């Protein structure tokens, strides 16, 4: 649901852009990323395959997030150190692409946190990952990444408890709204 909302927003934003030719490369990149994400998510049949996919996406989010943390601390060991100035980026692409990927990881991480069969240690790691995601989205200094993350939080706040009702539903809604505010504050 959040990925579909982000895709709709991207299309509306492009359709109303005053300079569509200039906006076309980023629009195509974002649409291609979101459509690929949706295809993989929808075509991965079965609960086991979906859990495995969530695991891979979570691992990629951890790797990208920890690499962003290293960059923000000035500990980037790779040769492209500082390629975007003080902005955090990764091998996923520039700061905008990284931020969009991390924004899409927020609802997946929250869904894993809501899983009643999940071990308590893994739930704490989910909370730590959410913190890393939000910090990295702020460190990208990307308007589109922050905007997408805030919209994902707003879509997830009512949507996730609706699809995954549990005793943590109220906590999830509150957490999404708090992340919305934090992402807005980190932006400045």
C-alpha positions in Angstrom: 0.0 0.0 0.0 2.7 2.6 0.8 4.6 1.8 -2.4 1.4 2.2 -4.4 0.8 5.6 -2.7 4.3 6.7 -3.4 4.0 5.6 -7.1 0.7 7.6 -7.4 2.3 10.6 -5.9 5.3 10.4 -8.2 3.1 10.2 -11.2 0.9 13.2 -10.0 4.0 15.2 -9.2 5.5 14.6 -12.7 2.2 15.3 -14.4 2.0 18.7 -12.7 5.7 19.6 -13.1 6.3 22.8 -15.0 9.4 21.4 -16.6 8.6 17.8 -17.4 11.5 17.3 -19.8 14.0 18.2 -17.0 12.1 16.0 -14.5 11.9 13.0 -16.9 15.1 11.2 -15.9 14.4 11.2 -12.1 10.7 10.4 -12.8 11.7 7.3 -14.9 14.2 6.2 -12.3 11.7 6.5 -9.4 8.9 4.7 -11.4 11.2 1.9 -12.5 12.4 1.4 -8.9 8.9 1.4 -7.5 7.4 -0.9 -10.2 10.3 -3.3 -9.8 9.8 -3.3 -6.1 6.1 -4.0 -6.5 6.6 -6.8 -9.1 9.1 -8.6 -6.8 6.8 -8.1 -3.8 3.7 -9.4 -5.7 5.4 -12.2 -7.6 7.1 -13.7 -4.5 4.3 -16.2 -3.8 3.8 -17.8 -0.4 4.5 -16.8 3.2 7.9 -18.4 3.3 9.1 -16.7 0.2 7.7 -13.3 1.4 9.6 -13.7 4.7 12.8 -14.6 2.8 12.3 -11.5 0.7 11.7 -9.3 3.7 14.9 -10.8 5.2 16.9 -9.8 2.2 15.4 -6.3 2.1 16.0 -5.9 5.8 19.7 -7.0 5.4 20.1 -4.5 2.5 18.6 -1.8 4.7 21.0 -2.6 7.5 24.0 -2.6 5.2 23.0 0.7 3.5 22.1 2.2 6.9 25.3 1.2 8.6 27.4 2.4 5.6 25.5 5.8 5.8 26.3 5.9 9.6 30.0 5.4 8.7 29.8 8.2 6.1 28.2 10.6 8.5 30.9 9.9 11.1 33.6 10.5 8.4 34.7 6.9 8.3 34.0 6.1 4.7 36.8 3.7 3.6 35.8 3.6 -0.1 37.4 5.6 -2.9 34.3 7.6 -3.7 34.3 9.3 -0.3 32.6 12.6 -0.4 31.3 12.2 -3.9 28.1 14.0 -2.9 29.7 16.3 -0.3 28.3 15.8 3.2 25.3 13.9 1.8 25.0 10.2 2.6 24.7 7.8 -0.4 25.4 4.2 -1.2 26.0 1.7 -4.0 22.2 1.8 -4.5 22.7 5.1 -6.1 22.9 8.8 -5.1 21.3 10.3 -2.0 17.8 10.4 -3.6 17.8 6.7 -4.5 19.1 5.7 -1.2 16.5 7.7 0.6 13.7 6.3 -1.4 14.9 2.8 -0.8 15.1 3.4 3.0 11.7 5.1 3.0 10.2 1.9 1.5 11.9 -0.2 4.2 10.0 1.6 7.0 6.7 -0.3 6.6 8.5 -3.6 6.0 10.4 -3.1 9.3 7.3 -2.1 11.1 5.4 -5.2 9.7 8.2 -7.4 11.0 8.0 -5.7 14.4 4.2 -6.4 14.5 4.8 -10.1 13.9 3.6 -11.9 17.1 5.9 -14.9 16.4 9.0 -12.7 16.1 11.6 -13.1 18.9 11.9 -10.2 21.3 15.6 -9.7 20.3 14.6 -9.3 16.7 12.0 -6.8 17.6 14.7 -4.7 19.3 16.8 -4.9 16.2 13.8 -3.8 14.2 13.5 -0.7 16.4 17.2 0.0 16.0 16.8 -0.4 12.2 14.0 2.2 12.2 16.3 4.6 14.0 19.0 4.0 11.5 16.6 4.4 8.6 15.2 7.7 9.9 18.7 9.1 10.6 20.0 8.1 7.2 17.0 9.6 5.4 17.8 12.9 7.2 21.5 12.6 6.3 20.8 12.3 2.6 19.7 15.9 2.6 17.3 14.9 -0.1 13.9 16.6 -0.3 12.3 13.8 -2.3 13.6 11.1 0.2 12.3 13.0 3.2 9.0 13.7 1.5 8.6 10.1 0.5 9.5 8.9 4.0 7.0 11.2 5.6 4.2 10.1 3.1 5.1 6.4 3.8 4.8 7.1 7.5 1.4 8.8 7.0 0.2 5.9 4.8 1.5 3.2 7.2 0.0 4.8 10.4 -3.5 3.7 9.6 -2.8 1.0 7.0 -0.4 -1.3 8.9 -2.7 -1.8 12.0 -5.6 -2.3 9.6 -3.9 -5.2 7.8 -2.0 -6.5 10.8 -4.2 -6.0 13.8 -2.4 -6.8 17.1 -1.9 -5.4 20.6 0.9 -3.2 19.1 -1.4 -1.4 16.6 -1.7 1.7 18.7 2.0 1.8 19.3 2.6 1.4 15.5 0.3 4.3 14.7 1.9 6.5 17.3 5.4 5.4 16.1 4.6 6.3 12.5 3.4 9.7 13.4 6.4 10.3 15.6 8.7 9.2 12.7 6.8 11.6 10.5 7.6 14.5 12.9 11.2 13.4 13.4 11.9 13.2 9.7 10.5 16.7 9.3 12.7 17.9 12.1 15.8 16.2 10.8 15.2 17.9 7.5 16.3 21.2 8.8 
